[in-house]
Amino acid sequence: MKTKQCLVIGLGRFGTAVATTLYEMGHEVVAIDQLEDNVERVMNLVTHAAIVDATEERALRAIGVGDFDVVVVAIGSDVQANILATMNAKSLGAPYVVTKAVDEMARRVLERI
């Protein structure tokens, strides 16, 4: 299996589980969240962790979101932030984006993106 460069956005329970599992599988994982506590919790369990607001296109461009093989948007609590982060990742050239939809309406919006 080829090692992939993965970006995980959102480090709640789901995002943390995804990030640490991908890292344990041997992938390079950059994990980001707006909250310092969440970033500190996974800092030693992934390749790199940083405090980044993924709703800011400029911030995602700065970390090179388009250069990752896979981007996982794991923001569950804030549907608007989830949609913005997904839209930003796609518009900045991320080739493969997986996103978590919390309900049916969010799923329909995210599928269109």
Secondary structure by P-SEA (a helix, b strand, c coil): ccccbbbbccccaaaaaaaaaaaaaccbbbbbcccaaaaaacccccccccccccccaaaaaaaccccccbbbbcccccaaaaaaaaaaaaaacccbbbbbbccaaaaaaaaac
